[in-house]
Amino acid sequence: MKGRSLNTPRGGVPVRVAGCEAQVPVWHPFTRFAFRFGFAYFGLYSLVSHIPVYMFVLPNTLPGQGLGTLWPIFGLTSWSAAHLFGITTPLVYTGNSRDTNFFWAQFFLVLLVAVVATVVWSIFDRRRENYDSLHKWFRLFMRFALAAQMLYFGMVKVIPTQFPPPSLLTLVAPAGNLSLQGFLWSSIGASQPYQIFTGIVEVLGGLLLLAPRTTMLGATICVASMIQVFILNMTYDVGVKILSFQLTLLALFLLAPDFPRLANLFVFNRPAGASTELELFQTRRANRLALAVQITFGLYLLGAYANIGRAFWYAEGGAGSPRSPLFGIWNIEELAIDGERRPAELNDYDRRWRRVIFDGPEWIFFQRTDDSFVRYGVSIDAQRNTLALSKGHSRSWHSHFTFERPEADRLLLAGQMDGHMIDMKLQLVGFDTFRLLNSHFRWIRPPDVDTE
């Protein structure tokens, strides 16, 4: 549908909006300045972060590190950390945390460069009246940058793997020994329906970003979702504070053109009006083809991240991961060191054991009387009833045990460790003894009864 011919206002440019020819007025100076900063800031952050990696993920491939850890950006970050921010400690960018000194230095470097670039850009390009063409293509990139993140983090919750169920170690560890992040992970992992619900919300927000017509709704959902995630990261000391903050800002950036419409609807009680988002091309056919490509690419990302979530489900620590042949929490009823039976508290510290825990097939854990844990690698031969233990990367340390299981809930271990002969009688702990595993939803909930 073509709109009727309009006189072009001074500085206006004829464009297509939702299939109609319309006039775009000259941008307000503040709007032009804000766009320059947003383009510089989000463009630079996308360059140094892992956002492009998550946008173009390959099948059966886990997303890797971003460009910020590679030369020359890594060198610039290291130089600025030392000379601009006075960081003298070694920069760390490996591991799970995205809030190390390296990422904070890089974040402030991006902010500083974006401010300088905005000022210089504003001086040399001050006569430009709008950035319609650049804005619509950059907005397309930002839509998919945010959508990819939402689909990834959403799918690893819909397939509940980001927060696995409490492990056997968590079940017997005192709550006071958990870190803030560990406590959060355990509480969400213990409530699988809640985790799935939050994942559905994030996936929904990401899917709605795939089409221009539903971008405002998708960005609104993303803002609400990411604010909750950011607050959780801040209050539970989760190591993705910077990332969740950036995703919140990114959702607000996408929502910014619709702020006046939202204000009319929610504050001023006025008609919101139609969207003013510009179409990518001048013909309806080209825009339909572009929409089909966007949706197809978004669905590909959804499938790729669903496959990654499935892989996490069966990986070590996931709910579908293989279990040890001796899976369970085993209380030590009798412990003899070199033939002498005595309370575990009287043994040397390395053998003050109260429990033996078999969870995954590759590890065995001993829980000491002070509730601390020691972990060993283990190889279980169920045919010969033997255990071979290893410690870290040591090639000289070895320990061997034989085991008998006279009953399903009884286990006998005998072997040597550190030059000592060790014999143990173990009793399997029933999972029905853990309230966390046996609490469930009830429509009618009786009053809580205090128990000693």
Secondary structure in CASP SS format (residue, H / E / C, confidence):
PFRMAT SS
TARGET T0000
AUTHOR 0000-0000-0000
METHOD secondary structure of the structure
MODEL  1
M C 1.00
K C 1.00
G C 1.00
R C 1.00
S C 1.00
L C 1.00
N C 1.00
T C 1.00
P C 1.00
R C 1.00
G C 1.00
G C 1.00
V E 1.00
P E 1.00
V E 1.00
R E 1.00
V E 1.00
A C 1.00
G C 1.00
C E 1.00
E E 1.00
A E 1.00
Q E 1.00
V E 1.00
P C 1.00
V C 1.00
W C 1.00
H C 1.00
P H 1.00
F H 1.00
T H 1.00
R H 1.00
F H 1.00
A H 1.00
F H 1.00
R H 1.00
F H 1.00
G H 1.00
F H 1.00
A H 1.00
Y H 1.00
F H 1.00
G H 1.00
L H 1.00
Y H 1.00
S H 1.00
L H 1.00
V H 1.00
S C 1.00
H C 1.00
I H 1.00
P H 1.00
V H 1.00
Y H 1.00
M H 1.00
F C 1.00
V C 1.00
L C 1.00
P C 1.00
N C 1.00
T C 1.00
L C 1.00
P C 1.00
G C 1.00
Q C 1.00
G C 1.00
L H 1.00
G H 1.00
T H 1.00
L C 1.00
W C 1.00
P C 1.00
I H 1.00
F H 1.00
G H 1.00
L H 1.00
T H 1.00
S H 1.00
W H 1.00
S H 1.00
A H 1.00
A H 1.00
H H 1.00
L C 1.00
F C 1.00
G C 1.00
I C 1.00
T C 1.00
T C 1.00
P C 1.00
L C 1.00
V C 1.00
Y C 1.00
T C 1.00
G C 1.00
N C 1.00
S C 1.00
R C 1.00
D C 1.00
T C 1.00
N H 1.00
F H 1.00
F H 1.00
W H 1.00
A H 1.00
Q H 1.00
F H 1.00
F H 1.00
L H 1.00
V H 1.00
L H 1.00
L H 1.00
V H 1.00
A H 1.00
V H 1.00
V H 1.00
A H 1.00
T H 1.00
V H 1.00
V H 1.00
W H 1.00
S H 1.00
I H 1.00
F H 1.00
D C 1.00
R C 1.00
R C 1.00
R C 1.00
E C 1.00
N C 1.00
Y C 1.00
D H 1.00
S H 1.00
L H 1.00
H H 1.00
K H 1.00
W H 1.00
F H 1.00
R H 1.00
L H 1.00
F H 1.00
M H 1.00
R H 1.00
F H 1.00
A H 1.00
L H 1.00
A H 1.00
A H 1.00
Q H 1.00
M H 1.00
L H 1.00
Y H 1.00
F H 1.00
G H 1.00
M H 1.00
V H 1.00
K H 1.00
V H 1.00
I C 1.00
P C 1.00
T C 1.00
Q C 1.00
F C 1.00
P C 1.00
P C 1.00
P C 1.00
S C 1.00
L H 1.00
L H 1.00
T H 1.00
L H 1.00
V H 1.00
A C 1.00
P C 1.00
A H 1.00
G H 1.00
N H 1.00
L C 1.00
S C 1.00
L H 1.00
Q H 1.00
G H 1.00
F H 1.00
L H 1.00
W H 1.00
S H 1.00
S H 1.00
I H 1.00
G H 1.00
A C 1.00
S C 1.00
Q H 1.00
P H 1.00
Y H 1.00
Q H 1.00
I H 1.00
F H 1.00
T H 1.00
G H 1.00
I H 1.00
V H 1.00
E H 1.00
V H 1.00
L H 1.00
G H 1.00
G H 1.00
L H 1.00
L H 1.00
L C 1.00
L C 1.00
A C 1.00
P H 1.00
R H 1.00
T H 1.00
T H 1.00
M H 1.00
L H 1.00
G H 1.00
A H 1.00
T H 1.00
I H 1.00
C H 1.00
V H 1.00
A H 1.00
S H 1.00
M H 1.00
I H 1.00
Q H 1.00
V H 1.00
F H 1.00
I H 1.00
L H 1.00
N H 1.00
M H 1.00
T H 1.00
Y C 1.00
D C 1.00
V C 1.00
G C 1.00
V C 1.00
K H 1.00
I H 1.00
L H 1.00
S H 1.00
F H 1.00
Q H 1.00
L H 1.00
T H 1.00
L H 1.00
L H 1.00
A H 1.00
L H 1.00
F H 1.00
L H 1.00
L H 1.00
A H 1.00
P H 1.00
D H 1.00
F H 1.00
P H 1.00
R H 1.00
L H 1.00
A H 1.00
N H 1.00
L H 1.00
F H 1.00
V C 1.00
F C 1.00
N C 1.00
R C 1.00
P C 1.00
A C 1.00
G C 1.00
A C 1.00
S C 1.00
T C 1.00
E C 1.00
L E 1.00
E C 1.00
L C 1.00
F C 1.00
Q C 1.00
T C 1.00
R H 1.00
R H 1.00
A H 1.00
N H 1.00
R H 1.00
L H 1.00
A H 1.00
L H 1.00
A H 1.00
V H 1.00
Q H 1.00
I H 1.00
T H 1.00
F H 1.00
G H 1.00
L H 1.00
Y H 1.00
L H 1.00
L H 1.00
G H 1.00
A H 1.00
Y H 1.00
A H 1.00
N H 1.00
I H 1.00
G H 1.00
R H 1.00
A H 1.00
F H 1.00
W H 1.00
Y H 1.00
A C 1.00
E C 1.00
G C 1.00
G C 1.00
A C 1.00
G C 1.00
S C 1.00
P C 1.00
R C 1.00
S C 1.00
P C 1.00
L C 1.00
F C 1.00
G E 1.00
I E 1.00
W E 1.00
N E 1.00
I E 1.00
E E 1.00
E E 1.00
L E 1.00
A E 1.00
I E 1.00
D C 1.00
G C 1.00
E E 1.00
R E 1.00
R C 1.00
P C 1.00
A H 1.00
E H 1.00
L H 1.00
N C 1.00
D C 1.00
Y H 1.00
D H 1.00
R H 1.00
R C 1.00
W E 1.00
R E 1.00
R E 1.00
V E 1.00
I E 1.00
F E 1.00
D C 1.00
G C 1.00
P C 1.00
E C 1.00
W E 1.00
I E 1.00
F E 1.00
F E 1.00
Q E 1.00
R E 1.00
T C 1.00
D C 1.00
D C 1.00
S C 1.00
F E 1.00
V E 1.00
R E 1.00
Y E 1.00
G E 1.00
V E 1.00
S E 1.00
I E 1.00
D E 1.00
A C 1.00
Q C 1.00
R C 1.00
N C 1.00
T E 1.00
L E 1.00
A E 1.00
L E 1.00
S E 1.00
K C 1.00
G C 1.00
H C 1.00
S C 1.00
R C 1.00
S C 1.00
W C 1.00
H C 1.00
S E 1.00
H E 1.00
F E 1.00
T E 1.00
F E 1.00
E E 1.00
R E 1.00
P E 1.00
E E 1.00
A C 1.00
D C 1.00
R E 1.00
L E 1.00
L E 1.00
L E 1.00
A E 1.00
G E 1.00
Q E 1.00
M E 1.00
D C 1.00
G C 1.00
H E 1.00
M E 1.00
I E 1.00
D E 1.00
M E 1.00
K E 1.00
L E 1.00
Q E 1.00
L E 1.00
V C 1.00
G C 1.00
F H 1.00
D H 1.00
T H 1.00
F C 1.00
R H 1.00
L H 1.00
L H 1.00
N H 1.00
S C 1.00
H C 1.00
F C 1.00
R C 1.00
W C 1.00
I C 1.00
R C 1.00
P C 1.00
P C 1.00
D C 1.00
V C 1.00
D C 1.00
T C 1.00
E C 1.00
END
